[in-house]
Amino acid sequence: MNPVQAIIQRNIRKYLRSKSRVFGTLIMSIFMVVMFSFLMKSAMKGIDAPMNYLIAGVVIMSVFQTSINNSSDILTDIASGYLKEVLVAPVSRTQIAAGQIISSAIISTIQGLVTLIAGLFLGLHVTVIQIILLVCIMFISAVSFSAIGLFLAVVSRNSPSFQTMSSMITMPLTFVSGAYIPTTIMPAFLMPVVYLNPLTYTTSAFRYVALHDTTMTQAELVAQGMAFKLGNFIVTPAMGLGITILIGAFFLWLCVKKFDQADFSSIKVSKGRPGGGPGR
């Protein structure tokens, strides 16, 4: 069996066997959809299909956060001794990194799909074709986010540092991406941060497919926060997806390079972490 395929199968089975994790994912997905869909609906004045608009943001953010958090599993594998067994096998670290990224992306896409299904019962209206396109965008985004997460895990070198670093990154990026709060109602001083946030463009592409209104002009897309005017240039949803792919490719290369050079013998996992051994 291909080493990458073996790592993917092992990580997915590990995830599915963790009943509390799967159940927690389901509950959190439903909670996030319900909370933001109904509490934020009043802020959607002037936006077509407000439920699609809101739920799309919740779905793509659940993919983002799951992708980042799942990357910490590599630290657990190190503490449990699993990674040492893999490293002595005739498998390159590049293959190990690829297996970790793809498996995390698949799990994150499952999380997003669960959230999407929950949204169908709460007012989300999409066709089968839209669902297929949304899943494709989820997976592309999840690969990018998982590469970023694995890079952070290898750089941070221990679980407390990883949790701190990931929280410092995910929370600000989430709330200035337009996923929960439309960028059209954000204060002007935050707009430079919004434009520099890669999640802004991922969210706009995902939301555009969820709304599926191809009759909207570029001006209307800008007015609804699905396109962004930078001077005389307009970043369309399709360009946003392209930006996501480029960022993912960059971090994939950076992650594989860093992973290949990392000294895993010095990486520690704190006490009490599920699946990990005692900290040193």
MIKOL-206625 format. One record per residue: residue number from 1; x, y, z of N, C-alpha, C in turn. Coordinates in nm, 3 decimals. Example, Ala and Ser with C-alpha at 12.3 -4.5 7.8 and 13.67 -1.06 7.14 Angstrom:
   n    n.xx    n.yy    n.zz   ca.xx   ca.yy   ca.zz    c.xx    c.yy    c.zz
   1   1.319  -0.569   0.780   1.230  -0.450   0.780   1.320  -0.330   0.780
   2   1.285  -0.225   0.708   1.367  -0.106   0.714   1.290   0.003   0.787
//
This chain:
   n    n.xx    n.yy    n.zz   ca.xx   ca.yy   ca.zz    c.xx    c.yy    c.zz
   1   0.085  -0.120   0.000   0.000   0.000   0.000   0.088   0.125   0.000
   2   0.046   0.227  -0.072   0.117   0.353  -0.074   0.126   0.412   0.067
   3   0.245   0.460   0.111   0.261   0.513   0.247   0.163   0.626   0.279
   4   0.143   0.716   0.182   0.050   0.828   0.204  -0.091   0.775   0.227
   5  -0.132   0.679   0.146  -0.265   0.620   0.161  -0.280   0.550   0.296
   6  -0.173   0.482   0.340  -0.177   0.412   0.468  -0.195   0.510   0.584
   7  -0.124   0.623   0.579  -0.136   0.724   0.685  -0.275   0.785   0.685
   8  -0.329   0.810   0.566  -0.464   0.867   0.556  -0.567   0.772   0.616
   9  -0.560   0.645   0.581  -0.655   0.546   0.632  -0.643   0.534   0.784
  10  -0.522   0.534   0.833  -0.501   0.519   0.978  -0.559   0.639   1.054
  11  -0.535   0.760   1.005  -0.584   0.880   1.075  -0.736   0.892   1.070
  12  -0.795   0.853   0.958  -0.941   0.860   0.947  -1.006   0.755   1.039
  13  -0.950   0.635   1.042  -1.002   0.533   1.133  -0.989   0.575   1.278
  14  -0.877   0.637   1.310  -0.855   0.687   1.446  -0.961   0.790   1.483
  15  -0.993   0.877   1.388  -1.095   0.980   1.412  -1.233   0.917   1.431
  16  -1.270   0.825   1.343  -1.403   0.763   1.350  -1.421   0.676   1.473
  17  -1.312   0.620   1.526  -1.321   0.538   1.646  -1.334   0.621   1.774
  18  -1.304   0.749   1.764  -1.318   0.838   1.879  -1.462   0.889   1.883
  19  -1.548   0.813   1.951  -1.691   0.845   1.953  -1.719   0.982   2.011
  20  -1.647   1.018   2.118  -1.671   1.148   2.181  -1.633   1.262   2.087
  21  -1.528   1.241   2.009  -1.484   1.344   1.915  -1.584   1.361   1.802
  22  -1.633   1.250   1.747  -1.732   1.256   1.640  -1.862   1.318   1.690
  23  -1.904   1.276   1.810  -2.028   1.329   1.869  -2.014   1.478   1.899
  24  -1.897   1.516   1.952  -1.873   1.657   1.982  -1.875   1.742   1.856
  25  -1.820   1.687   1.748  -1.822   1.756   1.619  -1.964   1.781   1.572
  26  -2.049   1.680   1.585  -2.188   1.692   1.543  -2.262   1.798   1.624
  27  -2.246   1.792   1.758  -2.315   1.887   1.845  -2.268   2.029   1.821
  28  -2.136   2.046   1.810  -2.082   2.180   1.790  -2.126   2.238   1.655
  29  -2.132   2.154   1.553  -2.176   2.200   1.421  -2.320   2.251   1.427
  30  -2.407   2.175   1.489  -2.547   2.214   1.501  -2.560   2.341   1.584
  31  -2.484   2.349   1.694  -2.490   2.466   1.781  -2.448   2.593   1.707
  32  -2.337   2.584   1.632  -2.287   2.701   1.560  -2.385   2.746   1.453
  33  -2.443   2.649   1.382  -2.539   2.684   1.277  -2.661   2.753   1.337
  34  -2.715   2.696   1.445  -2.835   2.752   1.507  -2.807   2.891   1.564
  35  -2.696   2.903   1.637  -2.666   3.030   1.704  -2.647   3.143   1.604
  36  -2.559   3.124   1.507  -2.530   3.233   1.415  -2.641   3.256   1.313
  37  -2.711   3.151   1.276  -2.816   3.166   1.176  -2.931   3.251   1.226
  38  -2.965   3.236   1.353  -3.080   3.308   1.407  -3.041   3.436   1.479
  39  -2.927   3.435   1.550  -2.888   3.555   1.623  -2.839   3.665   1.530
  40  -2.775   3.626   1.418  -2.717   3.724   1.327  -2.808   3.758   1.209
  41  -2.925   3.696   1.203  -3.013   3.717   1.089  -3.056   3.863   1.076
  42  -3.070   3.932   1.189  -3.114   4.071   1.186  -3.010   4.163   1.123
  43  -2.882   4.116   1.117  -2.776   4.198   1.059  -2.764   4.180   0.908
  44  -2.852   4.099   0.852  -2.843   4.065   0.709  -2.936   4.147   0.621
  45  -2.977   4.266   0.667  -3.067   4.348   0.588  -3.002   4.386   0.455
  46  -3.078   4.371   0.348  -3.028   4.406   0.216  -2.952   4.295   0.147
  47  -2.941   4.179   0.213  -2.867   4.067   0.155  -2.967   3.960   0.109
  48  -2.953   3.916  -0.014  -3.041   3.813  -0.068  -3.011   3.679   0.000
  49  -3.117   3.599   0.025  -3.103   3.466   0.086  -3.016   3.472   0.211
  50  -3.061   3.542   0.317  -2.978   3.561   0.436  -2.936   3.431   0.504
  51  -3.022   3.328   0.503  -2.986   3.203   0.568  -2.872   3.134   0.493
  52  -2.878   3.134   0.361  -2.767   3.080   0.283  -2.638   3.157   0.311
  53  -2.651   3.288   0.321  -2.537   3.375   0.345  -2.471   3.341   0.479
  54  -2.552   3.329   0.582  -2.501   3.304   0.717  -2.446   3.163   0.732
  55  -2.524   3.065   0.690  -2.483   2.926   0.709  -2.357   2.894   0.629
  56  -2.343   2.954   0.512  -2.222   2.933   0.432  -2.099   2.978   0.509
  57  -2.109   3.091   0.579  -1.997   3.140   0.659  -1.963   3.047   0.773
  58  -2.066   2.994   0.840  -2.044   2.901   0.951  -1.978   2.773   0.902
  59  -2.021   2.723   0.787  -1.967   2.598   0.733  -1.818   2.612   0.702
  60  -1.781   2.716   0.629  -1.641   2.729   0.588  -1.552   2.758   0.708
  61  -1.603   2.825   0.810  -1.523   2.849   0.929  -1.505   2.723   1.012
  62  -1.604   2.634   1.011  -1.588   2.507   1.082  -1.479   2.423   1.014
  63  -1.472   2.433   0.881  -1.365   2.363   0.808  -1.229   2.421   0.845
  64  -1.221   2.552   0.850  -1.095   2.620   0.884  -1.047   2.581   1.024
  65  -1.134   2.593   1.123  -1.094   2.567   1.260  -1.061   2.420   1.283
  66  -1.136   2.330   1.221  -1.108   2.188   1.234  -0.975   2.152   1.169
  67  -0.946   2.210   1.054  -0.820   2.183   0.984  -0.701   2.223   1.069
  68  -0.708   2.340   1.130  -0.598   2.387   1.214  -0.582   2.298   1.337
  69  -0.693   2.271   1.406  -0.686   2.194   1.530  -0.644   2.050   1.508
  70  -0.687   1.989   1.398  -0.652   1.849   1.371  -0.502   1.830   1.351
  71  -0.434   1.936   1.315  -0.291   1.925   1.288  -0.210   1.895   1.414
  72  -0.270   1.920   1.530  -0.200   1.889   1.655  -0.190   1.739   1.679
  73  -0.260   1.658   1.600  -0.252   1.513   1.616  -0.111   1.461   1.594
  74  -0.031   1.533   1.515   0.106   1.490   1.491   0.185   1.491   1.621
  75   0.154   1.584   1.712   0.222   1.591   1.841   0.184   1.471   1.927
  76   0.059   1.431   1.920   0.014   1.312   1.994   0.082   1.187   1.939
  77   0.097   1.178   1.809   0.163   1.063   1.748   0.308   1.053   1.791
  78   0.371   1.169   1.810   0.510   1.170   1.855   0.519   1.118   1.998
  79   0.430   1.169   2.085   0.433   1.131   2.226   0.400   0.983   2.247
  80   0.311   0.930   2.164   0.269   0.790   2.180   0.371   0.691   2.122
  81   0.468   0.743   2.048   0.569   0.656   1.987   0.534   0.609   1.848
  82   0.416   0.644   1.799   0.374   0.598   1.667   0.464   0.655   1.557
  83   0.496   0.783   1.568   0.575   0.845   1.462   0.716   0.786   1.454
  84   0.771   0.746   1.569   0.905   0.685   1.567   0.903   0.556   1.485
  85   0.796   0.481   1.497   0.785   0.358   1.421   0.774   0.387   1.271
  86   0.706   0.494   1.238   0.692   0.532   1.097   0.825   0.580   1.041
  87   0.899   0.655   1.121   1.024   0.714   1.074   1.131   0.609   1.044
  88   1.127   0.495   1.113   1.227   0.392   1.087   1.191   0.309   0.964
  89   1.068   0.326   0.915   1.026   0.256   0.793   1.079   0.331   0.671
  90   1.088   0.263   0.558   1.138   0.329   0.435   1.034   0.425   0.377
  91   1.001   0.528   0.454   0.901   0.627   0.414   0.964   0.765   0.432
  92   0.954   0.850   0.332   1.010   0.984   0.343   0.921   1.072   0.430
  93   0.982   1.172   0.488   0.905   1.265   0.572   0.808   1.347   0.487
  94   0.841   1.364   0.362   0.749   1.433   0.271   0.619   1.356   0.258
  95   0.629   1.223   0.247   0.510   1.139   0.238   0.430   1.143   0.368
  96   0.501   1.146   0.481   0.433   1.154   0.610   0.356   1.285   0.622
  97   0.422   1.395   0.581   0.357   1.526   0.586   0.235   1.529   0.495
  98   0.249   1.474   0.375   0.137   1.472   0.280   0.021   1.391   0.336
  99   0.051   1.277   0.396  -0.053   1.193   0.455  -0.127   1.264   0.567
 100  -0.051   1.336   0.651  -0.112   1.410   0.762  -0.201   1.522   0.710
 101  -0.156   1.593   0.609  -0.233   1.706   0.555  -0.361   1.658   0.489
 102  -0.350   1.557   0.405  -0.468   1.509   0.332  -0.570   1.446   0.427
 103  -0.523   1.368   0.525  -0.617   1.307   0.620  -0.689   1.414   0.702
 104  -0.614   1.517   0.743  -0.676   1.627   0.817  -0.778   1.700   0.730
 105  -0.746   1.715   0.601  -0.838   1.782   0.508  -0.967   1.701   0.490
 106  -0.953   1.570   0.482  -1.072   1.483   0.466  -1.161   1.492   0.589
 107  -1.100   1.486   0.708  -1.177   1.494   0.833  -1.245   1.630   0.844
 108  -1.175   1.735   0.807  -1.232   1.870   0.812  -1.346   1.886   0.712
 109  -1.333   1.823   0.597  -1.442   1.827   0.498  -1.564   1.752   0.550
 110  -1.541   1.642   0.620  -1.653   1.570   0.683  -1.723   1.660   0.783
 111  -1.643   1.733   0.863  -1.700   1.827   0.960  -1.784   1.933   0.888
 112  -1.730   1.986   0.779  -1.805   2.087   0.704  -1.931   2.031   0.643
 113  -1.925   1.906   0.596  -2.043   1.843   0.536  -2.152   1.821   0.640
 114  -2.110   1.780   0.762  -2.207   1.764   0.871  -2.274   1.898   0.902
 115  -2.195   2.003   0.906  -2.250   2.137   0.931  -2.344   2.178   0.818
 116  -2.306   2.145   0.696  -2.390   2.178   0.580  -2.523   2.105   0.587
 117  -2.520   1.978   0.624  -2.644   1.899   0.636  -2.732   1.955   0.746
 118  -2.670   1.995   0.858  -2.748   2.058   0.966  -2.814   2.185   0.916
 119  -2.744   2.259   0.831  -2.799   2.383   0.777  -2.919   2.361   0.687
 120  -2.926   2.244   0.622  -3.039   2.213   0.535  -3.171   2.209   0.612
 121  -3.162   2.172   0.741  -3.283   2.164   0.825  -3.319   2.299   0.886
 122  -3.231   2.399   0.865  -3.254   2.529   0.927  -3.274   2.641   0.826
 123  -3.295   2.605   0.700  -3.328   2.707   0.600  -3.228   2.723   0.489
 124  -3.123   2.641   0.486  -3.028   2.648   0.376  -3.088   2.581   0.252
 125  -3.090   2.651   0.140  -3.148   2.598   0.016  -3.039   2.590  -0.091
 126  -2.997   2.467  -0.120  -2.896   2.445  -0.223  -2.934   2.323  -0.306
 127  -2.886   2.320  -0.428  -2.911   2.207  -0.515  -2.800   2.102  -0.499
 128  -2.819   1.987  -0.561  -2.718   1.882  -0.555  -2.588   1.929  -0.617
 129  -2.598   2.000  -0.729  -2.478   2.053  -0.796  -2.405   2.150  -0.704
 130  -2.480   2.235  -0.636  -2.418   2.329  -0.542  -2.347   2.255  -0.429
 131  -2.410   2.151  -0.378  -2.348   2.074  -0.269  -2.215   2.014  -0.314
 132  -2.213   1.961  -0.436  -2.089   1.903  -0.489  -1.980   2.010  -0.501
 133  -2.017   2.127  -0.552  -1.920   2.236  -0.566  -1.873   2.286  -0.428
 134  -1.966   2.293  -0.333  -1.930   2.337  -0.199  -1.834   2.239  -0.132
 135  -1.857   2.109  -0.151  -1.767   2.008  -0.094  -1.629   2.019  -0.156
 136  -1.623   2.045  -0.285  -1.494   2.062  -0.353  -1.418   2.182  -0.296
 137  -1.489   2.293  -0.275  -1.426   2.412  -0.217  -1.382   2.383  -0.074
 138  -1.464   2.310   0.001  -1.427   2.274   0.137  -1.297   2.196   0.140
 139  -1.284   2.098   0.049  -1.165   2.015   0.050  -1.041   2.095   0.008
 140  -1.055   2.178  -0.096  -0.943   2.262  -0.138  -0.898   2.353  -0.024
 141  -0.996   2.415   0.043  -0.966   2.503   0.155  -0.904   2.425   0.271
 142  -0.957   2.306   0.297  -0.908   2.225   0.408  -0.763   2.182   0.388
 143  -0.725   2.152   0.264  -0.585   2.118   0.236  -0.495   2.238   0.269
 144  -0.537   2.356   0.229  -0.460   2.477   0.258  -0.449   2.501   0.407
 145  -0.562   2.492   0.478  -0.563   2.518   0.621  -0.486   2.411   0.698
 146  -0.495   2.286   0.653  -0.424   2.177   0.720  -0.273   2.193   0.705
 147  -0.230   2.242   0.589  -0.088   2.268   0.569  -0.039   2.377   0.663
 148  -0.121   2.481   0.679  -0.087   2.587   0.774  -0.080   2.531   0.915
 149  -0.179   2.449   0.952  -0.184   2.391   1.086  -0.065   2.302   1.115
 150  -0.027   2.217   1.020   0.087   2.128   1.041   0.216   2.208   1.052
 151   0.227   2.314   0.973   0.344   2.401   0.983   0.353   2.463   1.123
 152   0.240   2.509   1.176   0.238   2.566   1.311   0.275   2.461   1.416
 153   0.227   2.338   1.398   0.255   2.232   1.494   0.405   2.201   1.498
 154   0.468   2.194   1.382   0.610   2.163   1.376   0.693   2.280   1.430
 155   0.650   2.403   1.401   0.723   2.520   1.449   0.707   2.537   1.600
 156   0.586   2.517   1.652   0.560   2.537   1.795   0.627   2.430   1.880
 157   0.635   2.305   1.831   0.710   2.196   1.891   0.650   2.137   2.017
 158   0.544   2.193   2.072   0.476   2.132   2.186   0.331   2.178   2.187
 159   0.245   2.099   2.248   0.102   2.125   2.240   0.056   2.255   2.304
 160   0.112   2.297   2.423   0.067   2.426   2.478   0.100   2.543   2.385
 161   0.220   2.540   2.328   0.257   2.648   2.236   0.171   2.645   2.111
 162   0.140   2.525   2.064   0.056   2.514   1.945  -0.083   2.569   1.972
 163  -0.141   2.533   2.087  -0.275   2.581   2.119  -0.277   2.733   2.130
 164  -0.175   2.789   2.192  -0.167   2.935   2.205  -0.152   3.002   2.069
 165  -0.061   2.948   1.988  -0.034   3.007   1.857  -0.156   2.995   1.765
 166  -0.220   2.878   1.766  -0.335   2.857   1.678  -0.452   2.946   1.719
 167  -0.471   2.964   1.850  -0.580   3.051   1.897  -0.555   3.196   1.858
 168  -0.428   3.238   1.867  -0.393   3.376   1.831  -0.417   3.402   1.683
 169  -0.410   3.297   1.603  -0.428   3.312   1.458  -0.573   3.293   1.416
 170  -0.636   3.185   1.467  -0.770   3.151   1.419  -0.877   3.250   1.464
 171  -0.872   3.294   1.589  -0.978   3.382   1.637  -0.985   3.515   1.563
 172  -0.873   3.589   1.552  -0.882   3.717   1.478  -0.918   3.698   1.331
 173  -0.855   3.598   1.266  -0.882   3.577   1.124  -1.027   3.538   1.100
 174  -1.085   3.462   1.193  -1.224   3.420   1.178  -1.319   3.538   1.180
 175  -1.300   3.628   1.275  -1.397   3.736   1.292  -1.377   3.854   1.198
 176  -1.266   3.856   1.125  -1.249   3.963   1.025  -1.250   3.905   0.884
 177  -1.306   3.786   0.870  -1.315   3.722   0.739  -1.450   3.745   0.672
 178  -1.548   3.794   0.749  -1.682   3.812   0.695  -1.768   3.689   0.710
 179  -1.717   3.585   0.774  -1.795   3.462   0.790  -1.913   3.482   0.884
 180  -1.889   3.544   0.997  -1.994   3.564   1.097  -2.052   3.705   1.091
 181  -1.965   3.802   1.069  -2.007   3.942   1.060  -1.974   3.992   0.920
 182  -2.072   4.035   0.841  -2.044   4.081   0.704  -1.939   4.192   0.702
 183  -1.848   4.183   0.607  -1.744   4.286   0.596  -1.803   4.422   0.563
 184  -1.923   4.424   0.509  -1.986   4.551   0.470  -2.026   4.636   0.589
 185  -2.037   4.577   0.708  -2.075   4.654   0.827  -1.958   4.670   0.924
 186  -1.840   4.626   0.885  -1.722   4.640   0.971  -1.671   4.783   0.964
 187  -1.611   4.833   1.073  -1.557   4.969   1.072  -1.443   4.984   0.972
 188  -1.423   5.104   0.924  -1.325   5.129   0.818  -1.183   5.093   0.860
 189  -1.149   5.112   0.989  -1.011   5.087   1.031  -0.973   4.939   1.027
 190  -1.076   4.850   1.018  -1.048   4.707   1.009  -1.033   4.658   0.866
 191  -1.070   4.739   0.769  -1.070   4.693   0.631  -0.933   4.651   0.578
 192  -0.823   4.720   0.614  -0.693   4.670   0.568  -0.665   4.527   0.617
 193  -0.707   4.496   0.740  -0.689   4.361   0.795  -0.777   4.262   0.719
 194  -0.898   4.305   0.686  -0.991   4.221   0.611  -0.931   4.184   0.476
 195  -0.873   4.281   0.408  -0.818   4.258   0.274  -0.693   4.171   0.277
 196  -0.619   4.175   0.388  -0.498   4.094   0.400  -0.526   3.953   0.452
 197  -0.648   3.931   0.496  -0.686   3.802   0.554  -0.721   3.703   0.442
 198  -0.646   3.594   0.427  -0.678   3.497   0.320  -0.815   3.432   0.336
 199  -0.864   3.425   0.460  -0.995   3.363   0.483  -1.108   3.448   0.425
 200  -1.083   3.576   0.410  -1.183   3.664   0.350  -1.220   3.615   0.210
 201  -1.121   3.579   0.134  -1.143   3.538  -0.005  -1.198   3.395  -0.014
 202  -1.157   3.310   0.079  -1.214   3.174   0.085  -1.363   3.181   0.115
 203  -1.398   3.267   0.212  -1.537   3.282   0.251  -1.621   3.337   0.136
 204  -1.566   3.434   0.064  -1.643   3.496  -0.045  -1.671   3.395  -0.156
 205  -1.573   3.310  -0.188  -1.592   3.210  -0.293  -1.695   3.107  -0.251
 206  -1.686   3.062  -0.126  -1.779   2.961  -0.075  -1.922   3.017  -0.070
 207  -1.932   3.139  -0.024  -2.063   3.202  -0.011  -2.127   3.229  -0.147
 208  -2.046   3.263  -0.245  -2.097   3.289  -0.379  -2.161   3.163  -0.438
 209  -2.097   3.049  -0.418  -2.153   2.923  -0.467  -2.281   2.889  -0.391
 210  -2.283   2.916  -0.260  -2.402   2.885  -0.179  -2.521   2.969  -0.223
 211  -2.497   3.095  -0.259  -2.607   3.182  -0.304  -2.644   3.154  -0.449
 212  -2.543   3.123  -0.530  -2.564   3.082  -0.669  -2.652   3.181  -0.746
 213  -2.618   3.309  -0.732  -2.690   3.412  -0.808  -2.592   3.468  -0.912
 214  -2.593   3.409  -1.030  -2.499   3.448  -1.134  -2.539   3.578  -1.204
 215  -2.655   3.632  -1.168  -2.702   3.755  -1.232  -2.647   3.880  -1.163
 216  -2.586   3.864  -1.047  -2.536   3.980  -0.973  -2.417   4.042  -1.046
 217  -2.416   4.172  -1.051  -2.304   4.245  -1.110  -2.191   4.253  -1.008
 218  -2.075   4.298  -1.054  -1.962   4.313  -0.962  -1.993   4.413  -0.852
 219  -2.066   4.518  -0.887  -2.102   4.619  -0.787  -2.192   4.558  -0.680
 220  -2.285   4.472  -0.721  -2.374   4.406  -0.624  -2.297   4.307  -0.538
 221  -2.201   4.238  -0.597  -2.117   4.145  -0.519  -2.037   4.221  -0.413
 222  -1.985   4.337  -0.450  -1.911   4.419  -0.354  -2.004   4.466  -0.242
 223  -2.126   4.506  -0.278  -2.223   4.555  -0.180  -2.262   4.447  -0.080
 224  -2.257   4.319  -0.123  -2.294   4.209  -0.034  -2.173   4.140   0.028
 225  -2.055   4.195   0.010  -1.935   4.143   0.074  -1.882   4.015   0.013
 226  -1.915   3.987  -0.114  -1.864   3.868  -0.181  -1.759   3.900  -0.286
 227  -1.733   4.028  -0.305  -1.624   4.074  -0.389  -1.568   4.198  -0.319
 228  -1.445   4.233  -0.351  -1.377   4.339  -0.276  -1.308   4.435  -0.373
 229  -1.336   4.561  -0.353  -1.279   4.664  -0.439  -1.153   4.720  -0.377
 230  -1.042   4.696  -0.443  -0.913   4.747  -0.397  -0.868   4.852  -0.497
 231  -0.898   4.977  -0.466  -0.871   5.083  -0.562  -0.965   5.070  -0.681
 232  -0.909   5.054  -0.800  -0.990   5.034  -0.920  -1.002   4.887  -0.958
 233  -0.945   4.800  -0.874  -0.945   4.656  -0.903  -1.045   4.585  -0.813
 234  -1.122   4.491  -0.871  -1.220   4.416  -0.794  -1.179   4.269  -0.787
 235  -1.168   4.218  -0.665  -1.135   4.077  -0.643  -1.266   3.999  -0.643
 236  -1.290   3.922  -0.746  -1.414   3.845  -0.759  -1.405   3.715  -0.677
 237  -1.519   3.647  -0.655  -1.516   3.519  -0.583  -1.425   3.415  -0.648
 238  -1.423   3.411  -0.781  -1.335   3.316  -0.850  -1.189   3.347  -0.822
 239  -1.154   3.474  -0.819  -1.017   3.513  -0.784  -0.987   3.476  -0.640
 240  -1.089   3.488  -0.554  -1.072   3.451  -0.414  -1.036   3.305  -0.398
 241  -1.101   3.219  -0.476  -1.068   3.077  -0.471  -0.926   3.053  -0.522
 242  -0.888   3.129  -0.625  -0.752   3.118  -0.676  -0.649   3.158  -0.572
 243  -0.679   3.263  -0.495  -0.590   3.307  -0.387  -0.576   3.198  -0.282
 244  -0.687   3.132  -0.250  -0.683   3.022  -0.154  -0.592   2.909  -0.201
 245  -0.602   2.876  -0.329  -0.519   2.769  -0.386  -0.371   2.807  -0.382
 246  -0.339   2.932  -0.415  -0.200   2.977  -0.413  -0.143   2.976  -0.272
 247  -0.222   3.021  -0.176  -0.176   3.021  -0.037  -0.155   2.877   0.011
 248  -0.249   2.789  -0.027  -0.235   2.649   0.011  -0.110   2.585  -0.048
 249  -0.081   2.617  -0.175   0.037   2.561  -0.241   0.164   2.611  -0.173
 250   0.166   2.739  -0.136   0.283   2.795  -0.068   0.307   2.727   0.067
 251   0.201   2.716   0.147   0.218   2.656   0.280   0.243   2.506   0.271
 252   0.192   2.442   0.167   0.221   2.300   0.147   0.370   2.281   0.124
 253   0.426   2.365   0.036   0.571   2.359   0.011   0.650   2.393   0.137
 254   0.609   2.499   0.207   0.678   2.543   0.328   0.668   2.437   0.437
 255   0.549   2.377   0.450   0.526   2.277   0.553   0.610   2.152   0.527
 256   0.610   2.105   0.402   0.687   1.985   0.369   0.836   2.009   0.392
 257   0.883   2.128   0.355   1.025   2.161   0.374   1.059   2.164   0.523
 258   0.975   2.229   0.603   1.000   2.238   0.747   0.986   2.101   0.813
 259   0.887   2.025   0.771   0.865   1.892   0.825   0.984   1.802   0.795
 260   1.041   1.816   0.678   1.153   1.733   0.636   1.279   1.764   0.716
 261   1.290   1.888   0.769   1.408   1.930   0.842   1.391   1.920   0.994
 262   1.269   1.893   1.041   1.240   1.897   1.184   1.307   1.782   1.259
 263   1.349   1.813   1.383   1.403   1.712   1.473   1.292   1.673   1.570
 264   1.222   1.564   1.541   1.106   1.526   1.620   1.142   1.470   1.757
 265   1.269   1.441   1.779   1.308   1.386   1.909   1.296   1.489   2.021
 266   1.291   1.618   1.984   1.285   1.723   2.085   1.145   1.781   2.103
 267   1.047   1.728   2.029   0.910   1.778   2.040   0.839   1.713   2.158
 268   0.770   1.793   2.236   0.706   1.744   2.359   0.556   1.767   2.353
 269   0.483   1.684   2.426   0.340   1.701   2.442   0.310   1.711   2.590
 270   0.225   1.803   2.628   0.199   1.828   2.770   0.123   1.713   2.833
 271   0.129   1.705   2.965   0.058   1.602   3.039  -0.091   1.616   3.023
 272  -0.157   1.502   3.018  -0.303   1.503   3.014  -0.359   1.514   2.876
 273  -0.274   1.528   2.773  -0.326   1.537   2.637  -0.371   1.401   2.592
 274  -0.494   1.387   2.535  -0.543   1.258   2.494  -0.448   1.190   2.397
 275  -0.412   1.067   2.429  -0.328   0.988   2.341  -0.181   1.018   2.359
 276  -0.145   1.115   2.441  -0.006   1.152   2.459   0.049   1.096   2.587
 277   0.180   1.090   2.595   0.246   1.043   2.714   0.279   1.159   2.803
 278   0.350   1.134   2.911   0.385   1.241   3.003   0.482   1.337   2.942
 279   0.469   1.462   2.975   0.562   1.563   2.923   0.697   1.546   2.984
 280   0.799   1.589   2.918   0.936   1.576   2.966   0.983   1.707   3.026
//
